[in-house]
Each structure stands twice: as C-alpha cells, then as structure tokens.
C-alpha cells in the first residue's frame, strides 16, 4: 500500500588480501555492509516504519587454491556471515539476527583465451537467534562463466544458491 517503492541506503567497506606462492594461492577478506531503510509513505500523509529492516552484515572469507597448470586449479573456500538487525519492535516482533557458514569446493578453469570460469558445490548452514525461525542446512553452489566474443566484447553468466533474508 506504499505510494512509492521503498528506498534504502547501503554502505559497504571491505578488504581483501591475496598471495600466490608457486602453485598455491591464498585469499582472505572481510566486508561490512550497513542497510538503512527509509519509512514507506502511505496515503493520507501516513508512514509505515521500516526500521526493523535496518541491519549490519559482516562477511569473512578464506580461500585456498592449488593450480595444476595455468588453466586449471581446484580450491576450497569457507565464508562466515553475520547479520545484526535493529532491535525487534512493534512492526516486527522477531529477532532476525543470524550467523551462517558456507563451505565450497570447486575449480577455476580456462579453455583457450576465450572461455574462463569457476564452479563450486558445498554446504551452507544458517542459525537464527529467534527460536521461531528454523535453522537452514542445505546444499550450496556457485558458478561463473565468461566468454570473450571479441576483443572488447564478452558474455558473462553466473548462478548461485544462497540464503537471502527478504
């Protein structure tokens, strides 16, 4: 019933460290995102509070890869996620805070100079602070494919299975 789409501000900061030693590569990183939702404007100069959607999200990632040759590597990746929502209130009595872990095993590949990508499969687990929300324990996967069609033209596709809090 809002008169316009709900707007929000997202602020992000992150840091990544990468190191390669021979055939082994290591990457670790951390990122912090803050979401601040504006109230939704309703008819008759009324507003619907959206503060219950405000949150801070932290993501930490570690990845180790072993290259068999320049065009093929296998990797293992672990990601830790933590979300801290604004305190529960009148419009949302639930504590939506959660933490999660996503573990993947995959491969980076390159076919000639035109096709490259990666694909991984693994496990994801999310636990919510509110006991009325069920834990999530399921299969996770991610994949990317880049195809160079011409010198300055490429086609990219990606797929991922992950948990997104609506």
C-alpha positions in Angstrom: 0.0 0.0 0.0 3.0 2.3 -0.2 2.7 5.2 -2.6 6.3 4.7 -3.9 9.0 2.0 -3.8 10.8 1.8 -0.5 14.2 3.4 -0.6 17.2 2.4 1.4 20.9 3.3 1.7 23.6 0.6 1.6 27.1 1.4 2.7 29.9 -1.1 2.2 33.5 -1.4 3.1 35.8 -4.4 2.5 39.4 -5.5 2.4 40.9 -8.5 0.6 44.4 -10.0 0.8 45.8 -12.3 -1.9 49.0 -14.2 -2.0 50.5 -16.7 -4.5 53.4 -18.9 -3.9 54.2 -21.3 -6.8 51.1 -23.4 -7.5 49.3 -22.4 -4.2 47.2 -19.3 -3.9 45.6 -17.9 -0.7 42.9 -15.3 -0.4 41.2 -13.9 2.6 38.8 -11.0 3.0 36.3 -9.2 5.2 33.4 -6.9 4.3 30.9 -4.9 6.3 27.6 -3.7 4.8 25.1 -1.4 6.5 21.4 -1.2 5.3 19.3 1.8 6.4 15.7 1.7 5.1 13.5 4.8 4.8 10.0 4.7 6.1 7.3 3.9 3.5 4.9 6.7 2.7 1.2 5.7 2.7 -2.0 7.6 1.8 -3.2 10.5 3.9 0.3 11.6 5.0 0.9 8.4 7.0 4.2 6.5 7.2 5.0 2.8 7.7 8.1 2.4 9.9 10.8 0.3 8.2 13.5 0.5 10.9 13.1 -3.3 11.5 14.8 -3.9 8.2 17.9 -1.9 9.2 20.9 -4.2 9.7 24.7 -4.6 9.7 26.1 -7.6 7.8 29.6 -8.9 8.2 31.2 -11.4 5.8 34.6 -13.1 6.2 36.0 -15.3 3.5 39.1 -17.6 3.2 40.1 -19.5 0.0 43.0 -21.8 -0.8 43.7 -22.9 -4.4 46.1 -25.4 -5.9 46.9 -24.8 -9.6 47.6 -27.9 -11.7 48.6 -25.7 -14.7 47.8 -22.1 -15.7 44.4 -23.1 -17.0 43.1 -25.3 -14.1 43.0 -25.0 -10.4 41.0 -26.5 -7.6 40.0 -24.6 -4.5 38.4 -24.8 -1.1 36.5 -21.8 0.3 34.9 -21.0 3.6 32.7 -18.0 4.2 31.3 -16.8 7.6 28.3 -14.4 7.6 26.8 -12.5 10.5 23.7 -10.2 10.4 22.8 -7.9 13.2 19.3 -6.4 12.8 17.8 -3.4 14.5 16.1 -4.5 17.8 12.7 -6.1 17.4 9.8 -3.6 17.6 6.1 -3.1 17.1 6.2 -3.8 13.3 8.4 -6.9 13.6 8.5 -8.7 16.9 11.1 -11.2 15.7 14.8 -11.1 16.4 16.1 -11.7 12.8 19.9 -11.8 13.7 21.7 -14.8 12.2 25.0 -16.3 11.6 25.9 -18.7 8.8 28.7 -20.7 7.2 29.1 -21.6 3.6 31.8 -24.1 2.6 32.6 -24.8 -1.0 34.9 -27.0 -3.1 35.4 -26.1 -6.7 37.6 -25.5 -9.7 38.8 -22.5 -11.7 39.2 -23.2 -15.4 40.2 -21.6 -18.7 39.6 -23.1 -22.2 41.9 -21.3 -24.6 41.9 -17.5 -24.4 38.1 -17.1 -24.8 36.4 -19.1 -22.1 37.1 -19.0 -18.4 35.1 -19.5 -15.2 34.7 -21.4 -12.0 32.2 -23.8 -10.5 31.8 -25.0 -6.9 29.5 -27.1 -4.7 29.3 -27.3 -1.0 27.2 -26.9 2.2 25.5 -24.0 3.9 24.3 -23.6 7.4 22.4 -20.7 8.9 21.3 -20.3 12.5 18.8 -17.6 13.7 18.8 -16.1 17.2 15.0 -16.2 17.3 13.8 -19.7 18.2 10.7 -19.4 16.0 13.0 -19.4 12.8 14.3 -22.8 11.7 17.9 -23.4 11.0 18.9 -23.7 7.4 21.1 -26.6 6.4 21.3 -27.3 2.7 23.4 -27.6 -0.5 25.2 -24.5 -1.8 26.7 -23.9 -5.2 28.2 -21.1 -7.2 29.4 -20.7 -10.8 30.6 -18.1 -13.2 31.3 -18.3 -16.9 33.0 -15.6 -19.1 33.2 -15.9 -22.9 35.2 -13.4 -24.9 33.2 -12.9 -28.1 35.5 -10.2 -29.5 38.5 -8.1 -28.3 36.3 -5.8 -26.3 33.1 -7.8 -26.0 32.4 -10.5 -23.5 29.4 -12.5 -22.3 29.2 -13.4 -18.6 26.8 -15.7 -16.8 26.6 -16.7 -13.1 24.5 -18.8 -10.8 24.5 -19.2 -7.1 22.4 -20.9 -4.4 22.5 -19.0 -1.2 20.3 -17.7 1.6 18.9 -14.1 1.2 16.8 -12.6 4.0 13.8 -10.9 2.4 
